[in-house]
Amino acid sequence: MLGRTVPDVTLKTRVRDESVGGPNPFRWQDIHTGELFKGRRVVVFALPGAFTPTCSTEQCPAYERSYDDLRAAGADDVYCLSVNDAFVMYQWGKHLGVDKVKMLPDGSGDFTRRMGMLIKKDHLGFGDRSWRYSMVVEDGRVVAWFEEPGINDDGSDEDPYGVSSPDNVLAWLRENQKAA
């Protein structure tokens, strides 16, 4: 994965827009990942799903807590990516109290598929999901990669978490600080 250009796909998001009015003042906004990552150093962590146990109790909250440290170590931003739609990602972020990490809905799994990280979790009723990983992307290229061991499509309930933790990403960022 190192040195690879991240996929340039369109993610369908919802953004608050008071001009919309009514009880649901949101509008659709496309995010093009090629533009999102261009000219920036960002941390992306991907996980199997919103509202799932490890993602909700450990991984996403840990990145939210580590956000300021990740930024201080050279990340321009931190993104959580999941194969969930914009509505689910918004409600999950709200439920967790996520204020700093940006939620990226990969509703169709296009980004995840092109990263080679799309797995089947049909045995759990989840359908296609992302394997758990994190990466540092610099100007659209993967410069650091943290993938959980045992990627599987075989109906296994294995869901490791540790390699992709913010602690490992933070250590890498600190060792590879950009020149000021």
MIPA-850166 format. One record per atom (N, C-alpha, C): x, y, z. Coordinates in steps of 0.02 Angstrom, whole numbers, padded with zeros to 5 digits, always signed. Atoms other than C-alpha are relative to their C-alpha. Layout:
N
XYZ ...
This chain:
180
+00040-00060+00000 +00000+00000+00000 +00043+00064+00000 -00042-00059-00004 +00144+00119+00034 +00016+00027-00070 -00015-00033+00063 +00169+00244-00106 -00058+00001-00049 +00059+00004+00043 +00001+00204-00182 -00041+00064+00003 +00047-00056+00002 -00115+00344-00237 -00068-00025+00024 +00066+00021-00024 -00281+00334-00144 -00051+00009-00056 +00051-00004+00052 -00435+00308-00252 -00033+00069-00002 +00037-00063+00008 -00521+00462-00322 -00072-00019-00015 +00071+00018+00006 -00704+00425-00291 -00042+00056+00030 +00046-00049-00027 -00857+00527-00247 -00037-00031+00059 +00037+00021-00059 -00927+00510-00072 -00060+00047+00008 +00062-00039-00008 -01107+00567-00045 -00008+00018+00074 +00005-00023-00069 -01117+00673+00113 -00059+00048+00007 +00052-00049-00017 -01244+00783+00199 +00033+00055+00041 -00026-00057-00039 -01201+00957+00263 -00057+00045+00022 +00051-00045-00028 -01300+01073+00372 -00001+00064-00041 +00009-00060+00041 -01371+01219+00272 -00066+00033+00023 +00059-00032-00028 -01490+01337+00363 -00047+00028-00054 +00043-00025+00052 -01554+01402+00197 -00051-00052-00024 +00047+00054+00018 -01639+01233+00172 -00064+00006+00041 +00058-00008-00043 -01755+01268+00319 -00030-00067+00022 +00035+00060-00022 -01873+01146+00402 +00037-00037+00055 -00029+00038-00056 -01834+01013+00532 +00064-00039-00019 -00059+00036+00022 -01695+00935+00427 +00040+00044-00048 -00035-00048+00044 -01587+01079+00362 +00067-00025-00026 -00060+00028+00029 -01462+00974+00267 -00009-00006-00075 +00001+00010+00073 -01415+00962+00084 +00055-00049-00017 -00050+00046+00024 -01318+00836-00016 +00061+00039-00023 -00062-00028+00025 -01136+00875-00051 +00047-00056-00017 -00048+00050+00021 -01016+00769-00151 +00069+00020+00024 -00071-00009-00018 -00840+00749-00083 +00040-00045-00047 -00044+00037+00045 -00709+00697-00210 +00064-00014+00038 -00058+00016-00042 -00572+00604-00119 +00065+00025-00030 -00061-00027+00031 -00442+00659-00246 +00013+00071+00021 -00006-00069-00022 -00476+00839-00198 +00011+00005+00075 -00004-00001-00073 -00496+00802-00013 +00071-00011+00026 -00067+00018-00023 -00322+00728+00003 +00056+00038-00035 -00050-00035+00039 -00232+00840-00121 +00035+00055+00041 -00039-00053-00032 -00091+00946-00048 -00005+00001+00076 +00008+00002-00073 -00125+00890+00130 +00028-00065+00028 -00019+00061-00036 -00064+00764+00258 -00057-00016+00047 +00058+00018-00040 -00213+00675+00331 +00006-00071+00027 +00006+00066-00029 -00247+00527+00443 -00070-00025-00017 +00064+00032+00014 -00385+00409+00387 -00001-00066+00039 +00009+00066-00030 -00448+00267+00493 -00066-00028-00023 +00059+00033+00027 -00571+00143+00422 -00019-00057+00047 +00026+00049-00047 -00681+00026+00520 -00061-00035-00028 +00055+00040+00027 -00816-00106+00494 -00068+00033+00001 +00066-00030+00002 -00966-00004+00544 -00019+00043+00058 +00028-00044-00051 -01053+00133+00638 -00043-00041+00048 +00041+00030-00053 -01136+00081+00801 +00021-00071+00017 -00024+00067-00017 -01035-00081+00808 +00045+00005+00062 -00033-00005-00066 -00949-00125+00974 +00070+00030+00001 -00069-00025-00005 -00762-00101+00947 +00007+00069-00031 -00003-00065+00034 -00787+00044+00827 -00027+00055+00045 +00035-00050-00041 -00902+00134+00950 +00032+00011+00069 -00025-00007-00068 -00818+00098+01116 +00075+00012+00002 -00072-00007-00001 -00635+00099+01065 +00028+00044-00055 -00038-00032+00054 -00576+00153+00893 -00020+00073-00013 +00020-00069+00016 -00678+00308+00850 +00011+00047+00060 -00014-00045-00056 -00674+00380+01027 +00075+00012+00012 -00073-00009-00010 -00485+00350+01036 +00028+00051-00049 -00023-00050+00049 -00457+00449+00876 -00026+00070+00018 +00027-00065-00021 -00570+00588+00940 +00043+00028+00057 -00042-00021-00056 -00468+00596+01102 +00070+00020-00023 -00068-00012+00024 -00305+00594+01004 +00005+00053-00054 +00001-00047+00056 -00358+00722+00874 +00051+00057+00006 -00045-00057-00009 -00262+00870+00946 +00074-00022-00004 -00068+00025+00002 -00104+00765+00968 +00020-00018-00072 -00013+00017+00070 -00117+00699+00789 +00012+00064-00041 -00009-00064+00035 -00135+00878+00726 +00067+00031+00019 -00063-00029-00023 +00011+00937+00832 +00061-00037-00030 -00055+00039+00029 +00117+00797+00756 +00003+00005-00076 -00006-00013+00072 +00083+00857+00579 -00058-00019-00044 +00059+00017+00041 -00087+00792+00522 -00042+00064-00010 +00044-00057+00014 -00193+00924+00436 -00072-00014+00021 +00067+00018-00022 -00351+00827+00478 -00003-00075+00012 +00010+00071-00016 -00419+00659+00537 -00070-00019-00024 +00063+00023+00029 -00555+00562+00447 -00015-00072+00021 +00026+00067-00014 -00659+00411+00497 -00039-00022-00061 +00033+00025+00059 -00713+00308+00347 -00032-00067+00014 +00036+00063-00009 -00844+00171+00350 -00048-00011-00058 +00048+00017+00052 -00954+00080+00225 -00069+00006+00031 +00066-00019-00025 -01109+00166+00293 -00021+00062-00038 +00024-00059+00036 -01220+00301+00219 +00008+00063+00043 -00010-00065-00032 -01213+00486+00263 -00045+00009+00061 +00047-00008-00056 -01366+00478+00377 +00025-00038+00061 -00025+00042-00054 -01293+00336+00481 +00063+00031+00029 -00062-00029-00025 -01121+00417+00493 -00013+00063+00041 +00016-00061-00037 -01197+00582+00548 -00028-00017+00069 +00031+00017-00064 -01305+00503+00683 +00049-00035+00047 -00049+00034-00041 -01163+00393+00743 +00049+00050+00031 -00045-00052-00025 -01045+00541+00758 -00033+00041+00055 +00038-00038-00050 -01179+00637+00852 -00008-00041+00064 +00009+00045-00057 -01212+00487+00966 +00064-00005+00041 -00064+00006-00034 -01026+00473+01007 +00027+00067+00026 -00025-00066-00019 -01005+00661+01031 +00064+00019-00037 -00059-00015+00041 -00874+00670+00892 -00007+00071-00027 +00000-00070+00022 -00833+00853+00861 +00058+00016-00047 -00061-00017+00035 -00659+00849+00785 +00012-00045-00061 -00010+00047+00055 -00642+00692+00679 -00056+00010-00051 +00050-00007+00053 -00730+00709+00511 -00023-00069-00023 +00028+00064+00019 -00847+00567+00464 -00008-00003-00076 +00004+00009+00072 -00832+00502+00285 -00042-00062-00015 +00042+00057+00018 -00975+00393+00222 +00019-00028-00068 -00015+00036+00062 -00922+00266+00093 -00058-00047-00013 +00062+00038+00002 -01101+00210+00069 -00001-00057-00050 -00001+00053+00052 -01071+00109-00090 +00063-00043+00005 -00062+00038-00008 -00901+00046-00034 +00050+00010-00055 -00045-00010+00057 -00815+00118-00187 +00072+00014+00021 -00067-00015-00024 -00666+00191-00094 +00032-00063+00030 -00024+00059-00035 -00648+00037+00015 +00017-00056-00049 -00012+00052+00050 -00661-00082-00133 +00065+00014-00038 -00059-00017+00039 -00528+00012-00230 +00064+00001+00043 -00057+00006-00045 -00415+00011-00077 +00017-00074+00012 -00010+00071-00012 -00431-00179-00075 -00018-00022+00070 +00017+00014-00069 -00508-00176+00098 -00073-00019+00011 +00071+00018-00006 -00689-00224+00061 -00005-00075+00015 +00010+00070-00019 -00738-00385+00150 -00075-00013+00008 +00070+00020-00009 -00900-00482+00166 -00012-00020+00072 +00021+00018-00067 -00986-00493+00334 -00073-00023-00003 +00068+00025+00009 -01144-00578+00268 -00022-00044+00058 +00017+00045-00055 -01137-00706+00409 -00026+00037+00061 +00026-00042-00055 -01174-00562+00529 -00058+00044-00022 +00054-00042+00026 -01304-00481+00416 +00023+00070-00017 -00027-00066+00013 -01188-00334+00382 +00009+00014-00075 -00016-00010+00070 -01154-00362+00197 +00073+00020-00008 -00069-00022+00013 -00997-00280+00126 +00020+00054+00051 -00026-00047-00050 -00891-00187+00254 +00075+00011-00012 -00072-00013+00004 -00717-00116+00274 +00036-00042+00052 -00045+00028-00049 -00577-00210+00356 +00028+00059+00040 -00024-00054-00044 -00503-00110+00500 +00073+00017-00018 -00067-00024+00015 -00351-00006+00451 +00003+00075+00011 -00010-00073+00000 -00277+00168+00463 +00059+00015-00045 -00055-00020+00045 -00160+00265+00352 +00012+00075+00007 -00016-00070+00008 -00071+00429+00333 +00006+00011-00075 +00001-00017+00071 -00103+00506+00163 +00031+00069-00008 -00033-00063+00012 +00011+00643+00100 -00006+00017-00074 +00012-00022+00069 -00042+00736-00056 -00026-00057-00044 +00033+00054+00037 -00149+00588-00109 +00036-00067-00002 -00038+00063+00000 -00016+00454-00079 +00005-00027+00071 -00005+00034-00065 -00011+00327+00062 +00074-00001+00021 -00068-00002-00024 +00146+00361+00164 +00010-00043+00063 -00003+00045-00058 +00104+00254+00317 -00063-00043-00001 +00055+00048+00004 -00007+00099+00328 -00002-00043+00062 +00009+00038-00061 -00077+00012+00482 -00061-00045-00008 +00055+00046+00014 -00183-00141+00440 -00003-00054+00054 +00008+00054-00048 -00254-00261+00567 +00014-00067-00033 -00016+00065+00029 -00195-00440+00542 -00062-00042-00012 +00052+00050+00009 -00303-00578+00473 -00058+00020-00044 +00055-00021+00043 -00406-00489+00339 -00035-00062-00026 +00036+00061+00017 -00544-00612+00300 -00067+00015-00033 +00064+00000+00035 -00695-00645+00193 -00035-00067+00013 +00020+00070-00008 -00728-00817+00264 -00054-00012+00053 +00051+00009-00051 -00866-00786+00390 +00027-00002+00070 -00030-00001-00066 -00747-00768+00534 -00026+00060+00040 +00020-00055-00044 -00797-00663+00683 +00060+00039+00026 -00060-00035-00022 -00618-00605+00706 -00006+00074-00018 +00003-00073+00011 -00612-00415+00725 +00055+00032+00042 -00055-00027-00041 -00439-00367+00789 +00002+00076-00002 -00012-00072-00003 -00400-00192+00845 +00062+00012+00042 -00062-00017-00035 -00229-00127+00895 +00050+00032-00048 -00048-00026+00049 -00117-00103+00743 -00023+00068-00027 +00027-00062+00030 -00232+00034+00675 -00018+00054+00051 +00016-00048-00053 -00243+00127+00840 +00033+00068-00011 -00030-00066+00007 -00208+00313+00851 +00070+00005+00031 -00066-00001-00031 -00058+00277+00963 +00054-00017-00051 -00049+00020+00051 +00033+00190+00819 +00007+00053-00054 -00002-00054+00051 -00014+00326+00694 +00037+00060+00029 -00032-00057-00032 +00041+00460+00817 +00076-00010+00005 -00072+00015-00005 +00209+00375+00845 +00033+00009-00069 -00028-00009+00067 +00236+00369+00656 +00005+00074-00018 +00000-00071+00016 +00188+00552+00636 +00057+00037+00036 -00052-00033-00039 +00307+00605+00774 +00070-00017-00028 -00065+00020+00029 +00450+00507+00693 +00010+00030-00070 -00003-00024+00069 +00409+00581+00522 -00031+00069-00007 +00027-00068+00001 +00367+00762+00561 +00022+00036-00062 -00016-00041+00059 +00358+00877+00412 +00044+00058+00023 -00041-00059-00014 +00488+01014+00405 -00043+00062+00001 +00040-00061-00006 +00418+01180+00459 +00017+00051-00052 
